[in-house]
Amino acid sequence: LYVRNGDEWETVMPIIGNWAFTSEGYFIIPQSRTEITAVDWRWLFGELPDGEYRFQKSIMFWRSPGDFDTYVLAQSFTV
C-alpha cells in the first residue's frame, strides 16, 4: 500500500510487526474485469487518514516453466 505525498508515492507502514499473507495463485483472464468494492485493511494499517492511496502487486504472465513475463498492476483510490 502506498500513499501520495506531493508528486511521490510513499509506502504505508503496517501498524503490527509480525504479519504475513498466504501465497495463493489466481488466474486472470486477459481483457477481463474484476471489481473489489470493499477491503478491510484496518488490522494491518489502522484507520487511513484522508488521502490518495495505491495498491500495487507484481504478477507473472506465465507461458511455461521458465518462460514468463512479470508486470506490476496498480490501482489508486481515495479515502
Salt bridges, closest charged atoms under 4 A:
GLU35 OE2 - ARG33 NH2 3.08
ASP40 OD1 - ARG42 NE 2.93
GLU47 OE2 - ARG42 NH1 3.66
GLU52 OE1 - ARG4 NE 3.06
ASP67 OD1 - ARG63 NH2 3.03
ASP69 OD2 - ARG63 NH1 3.07
